[in-house]
């Protein structure tokens, strides 16, 4: 069997020498996420943690398209139907997180999507220990990130994607 040089193969079969790109994971879904709390300090902490959680790569925060003043009006009246109506009108993947203080440095999140009912009600409620989430050991921080991301992704799944 004759020995064929690499340059001769390149001349007739250039595709044989090309490097095949590795398969990449699909890009994370873009989700408009808004955290709301009657306490602006708690709201700011939740917004900061949502931004940090997005860096996990599970989702990408989309530019806000949801009117925060409408969210405030709904949440003040404690109307889940009103919150879901805002999300349905907005369209696309959007989540509203209603945040309540549950102790010093601890928040209870209820994540709402545009569907009529939760996809997984257990996952759409999360207790986030912000002290651990921001400053804890790696494994504990990861666990808090899982709780937050599961809440957000489960609520976003209500939109049907």
C-alpha positions in Angstrom: 0.0 0.0 0.0 1.6 3.3 -1.0 2.4 5.9 1.6 0.5 9.1 0.9 1.9 12.3 2.2 -0.1 14.7 4.4 0.4 17.5 1.9 -1.0 15.4 -1.0 -4.1 14.6 1.1 -4.5 18.3 1.9 -4.4 19.1 -1.8 -7.3 16.7 -2.7 -9.1 16.4 0.6 -8.7 19.6 2.6 -11.7 18.7 4.8 -9.7 15.8 6.2 -7.3 18.2 7.9 -9.8 20.6 9.4 -10.5 20.3 13.0 -14.1 19.5 13.8 -15.5 21.9 16.4 -16.6 20.3 19.6 -20.3 20.3 20.3 -21.3 23.2 22.5 -24.2 23.4 24.9 -27.1 25.5 23.8 -27.1 29.0 25.1 -28.9 29.6 28.4 -32.5 30.9 28.1 -32.9 34.7 28.4 -35.4 35.5 31.2 -36.7 38.8 32.4 -36.5 38.4 36.2 -37.8 41.0 38.6 -37.7 40.7 42.4 -40.3 42.6 44.4 -40.5 43.2 48.1 -42.3 45.8 50.1 -39.0 46.4 51.8 -36.7 48.0 49.3 -33.6 46.7 51.1 -34.8 43.1 50.8 -35.7 43.8 47.1 -32.2 45.1 46.4 -30.6 42.1 48.1 -32.8 39.7 46.0 -32.0 41.6 42.8 -28.3 41.3 43.6 -28.6 37.6 44.2 -30.6 37.0 41.0 -27.8 38.6 39.1 -25.2 36.4 40.9 -27.3 33.3 40.3 -27.4 34.2 36.5 -23.7 33.8 36.5 -24.1 30.1 37.2 -25.0 29.8 33.5 -28.4 28.3 34.0 -30.1 31.4 32.6 -29.2 34.8 31.3 -31.0 37.9 32.6 -32.8 39.7 29.8 -33.2 43.4 29.8 -36.2 44.3 32.0 -39.4 44.5 30.0 -41.7 44.3 32.9 -43.0 47.5 34.4 -41.9 47.5 38.0 -44.7 50.0 39.0 -47.4 47.5 37.8 -45.7 44.7 39.8 -45.7 46.9 42.9 -49.5 47.6 42.5 -50.3 43.9 42.2 -48.0 42.8 45.0 -49.4 45.5 47.3 -52.9 44.0 46.8 -51.4 40.5 47.2 -53.0 39.3 44.0 -51.4 36.3 42.3 -53.8 36.6 39.4 -52.7 40.2 38.8 -49.0 39.2 38.8 -49.7 36.4 36.3 -51.7 38.8 34.1 -48.7 41.2 33.9 -46.5 38.3 32.9 -49.0 37.0 30.3 -49.4 40.5 28.8 -45.6 40.9 28.6 -45.1 37.5 26.8 -41.9 35.6 26.5 -39.9 34.2 29.4 -40.5 36.4 32.4 -40.5 35.8 36.1 -41.6 37.9 39.1 -40.2 36.9 42.4 -42.2 38.1 45.4 -39.7 38.3 48.3 -40.5 38.2 52.0 -38.1 38.5 54.9 -38.1 35.2 56.8 -35.5 36.1 59.4 -32.2 38.0 59.6 -30.5 37.5 56.2 -33.1 34.9 55.1 -35.6 35.5 52.4 -38.6 33.5 51.2 -39.0 33.7 47.4 -42.2 32.8 45.6 -41.6 32.7 41.8 -44.4 33.4 39.4 -44.5 32.7 35.6 -47.1 33.5 33.0 -49.0 30.3 33.3 -52.2 29.9 35.2 -50.7 27.4 37.7 -47.2 26.6 38.9 -45.3 23.9 36.9 -43.8 22.6 40.2 -45.2 24.5 43.2 -42.6 23.0 45.5 -39.7 24.4 43.4 -41.4 27.8 42.9 -41.0 28.6 46.6 -37.5 28.9 48.0 -35.9 29.9 51.2 -32.6 31.7 50.5 -30.1 32.3 53.2 -28.3 35.3 51.8 -25.4 35.1 54.3 -24.6 31.6 53.1 -25.5 32.4 49.5 -23.0 35.3 49.3 -20.3 34.4 51.8 -20.7 30.7 52.7 -18.5 27.7 51.8 -18.5 26.6 48.2 -20.9 23.7 48.6 -23.3 25.7 50.7 -23.3 28.6 48.2 -23.9 26.1 45.4 -27.0 24.7 47.3 -28.5 28.2 47.7 -27.9 28.8 44.0 -29.7 25.6 43.2 -32.7 26.7 45.2 -32.8 30.2 43.6 -32.3 28.8 40.0 -34.9 26.1 40.5 -37.4 28.7 41.6 -36.7 30.9 38.6 -36.5 28.2 36.0 -39.6 26.4 37.2 -41.6 29.7 37.0 -40.1 30.5 33.6 -41.2 27.1 32.4 -44.8 28.2 32.8 -44.4 30.2 29.6 -44.1 26.9 27.7 -40.4 26.9 26.6 
